[in-house]
């Protein structure tokens, strides 16, 4: 390959899109640019009409995605000082599941004039949680019918995924449902816009659209949910090629070339997902290498050769991370957002002042104060279920717990206990994988929390794993760029691309034996609380939800 | 009686002493004055030498008590505009157990020149908690020997009481122990200073010195604790008359007359204790009338005709509140101090700002915000064990719990949950009394927390009791003044004095049926948690204490 060939990776996040220009030879990130979505997340009212949205809705405007192509890509090229004709391929990653209703030519339904005022005509962002009722019915029916695919998702289909959201459209706005000709992930729609052809990627098809062992859920199953839903897969989902990650979806169209300033005809890679695409960027795609993408929540991604049913996992998908292996996903619903909640709601003024004096933010101050403590010194144990528990209990109605409060308990004590709780939660996931025969041999970390030294050391000590940290600050976009390089033929597969272009700092945090021993004793206690308030024992958390006066429930 | 006769009641608190001049005829409070102790609570170092005290110590300087007589009494007379010769009697109440070593003439050992540098020569304030080891041994031995008095104290003698503290003196400074000729409660020592004669009162003898059925613990028991302790009762405690509350201990000496500006020879009542003396001031001394004195902690006081063993009570003493009945005491270790801890450690800046804007303190703001909530709205349950649980579990190693935390949980939610937890704790005590056959028929409240409307309404709703609030802001001093009136012969007994001089506002807060029903369901859940983390189930709280690294334990 020529020494100056480049690829572009674009990371479509929740609030913005980031384009990065990456050198094919070695993965050097030559320049990047960010474009904030003008409509951000539409949660309160529909901009078009001012109509108030019901609780738990979260929409987006697809025009914002196109604007990323129009602005961030040329800006990144400029920042990199790279001539457009050096670019041999382009790839993306996207939030998921973020499905949208479109016409058969790809036009979003919300751009069809008489439908612009209809909330259901817009993309439903991953954090649209208003289809829980539909998800409950899907799960109940799947269990009743013994659908074989249910176990591939830890026994539970999420309200965030394609089927629950589509069923909500059908039930709440059947006209929009009838008029939508395709129901497509943003991850695939953006590729359609780039190469002019509708495709589906193996990752979202598997994790979000229940595509297992070569098929989607059966027509009989769909009909049993709702007669009108029987043809959903056949009519609106299936049909176009279902492509492996890193394959070439097509070539850049003239129109997309005009948007981006890139040459018509370069390779466009198949769609991909933010967490999964990060694994090759962190060189964490071999069997047994678990990547934890730690931000507001944590997503755990791991390849293995074997297929197993891991209790409480989010999903296992053949080719879900790389085409040749089974890709496992697990998750912790709340991590960074629990720390943020704590700082916003439970830290007194003197800590804010002290942080200012030391030139730190409050997280920084609390981390410093917490870092010096011995294991067990604060005498607390927390359960990190402030937004429920995804893996391994799969129960979003669970809630957070603090045990051990004393009049001498200080904010940094609770802060540390909350960090430890999330670390215990990660250990619980790792042990569950190990017990299911999918051994976690190495632990990699990406995401914003990897910059917090206190958190990282606690995770190393609690899990007894050395932590390998991704070398890039722009993991998802870098991972996307690697797939672009593969799609363009610069590397034979993603393993080769990852080896050449990825970067990881190995063993940045190593477990301390004494602290790890001390944590074993605390983890044992955590597990007792976990099992008591989770699957068995005291169902007080559900009871507290039931006992809330209906009209004043706030979440 | 002459229409203008007065009595003086003096309340010796933890940080100050308050004298109140009270009209005998109707209990009108004519004037009062406060004197702050110059030495406050001696917890860190001995003022005499600067010697650092060990953890959990709390001493006082007896000179501060005399200064109250010298300053607060004349100031109160002046404030009342009452001539000294209108005063017919004086009485006191005191913190307890606050024992001190003295010579046979009443001289505190810390005033003996060569002992002023010895920490054990000073009074040990009620909250001196450094004699836990001794208390543990007393309890173990009492249980082993089947001492009949143990059941009178809910099965557990406190480290705060006279025997544990005296044993600590013996073991840690045998020389001071040998040279102390009397071991006496501050409650009795101050009476000695007023009337020149050593007496003991039935209240502290019963609740704090294990005086039951006419005797103290036996010489055999004491010898089994420590050979050198065998003569403790005979040599240093017993001897002087053990007087009923409201009896006349003696007459004011010329010396005390000079201190106070009061006429020599007026009646001095027997010593008394702050919580117990408040009951007649609140007209809460008939059987079945429970008084909750609610401040940093809560003390529950109730008379009954019957003797019963109530699990977890602090004590039952014949004549402990009034001479004619069995006086029961129970307690919650942490109440107001839990709310104070929360405000100091867990309320973010914007609440402090909002409080300032509204001209409230943070408690006031949180109470206002919490007050409007429906029962169960916040979805939380707390256990109020931040400084352990006195009644009914008698376990000071228990710790606080919060269940139900969500990312939407706000400070006022937790604040309300903590208030509710203390109310549930009170209900647990009431139910335990009821179950033991000592029926709680009415609930009276005194103490600083009665001014908080949100707290009071929650207590009414949780307990299904109307709350009767003491009419006086100076309950203990008023109660003491009543005993002075009885001792001076103005009333035949404390019942008559209470009826004439006490004041109570009845039914200030009434339970709301709907809210009470809703609380029943939450209380049921509280009880499950209570029993799980308390007597049985998960001993995680003790485990967390054991797992703390020893050298860094902070409390």
Interface residues (C-beta under 8 A of the other chain):
Chain A: X334 X337 X338 X341 X344 X345 X346 X347 X348 X349 X352 X373 X374 X375 X376 X377 X379 X380 X381 X386 X387 X399 X400 X401 X402 X403 X404 X405 X406 X407 X408 X409 X410 X411 X414 X518 X521 X522 X525 X528 X529 X532 X533 X538 X540 X541 X543 X544 X545 X547 X548 X549 X552 X553 X554 X555
Chain B: X334 X337 X338 X341 X344 X345 X346 X347 X348 X349 X352 X373 X374 X375 X376 X377 X379 X380 X381 X385 X386 X387 X399 X400 X401 X402 X403 X404 X405 X406 X407 X408 X409 X410 X411 X414 X518 X521 X522 X525 X528 X529 X532 X533 X538 X540 X541 X543 X544 X545 X547 X548 X549 X552 X553 X554 X555
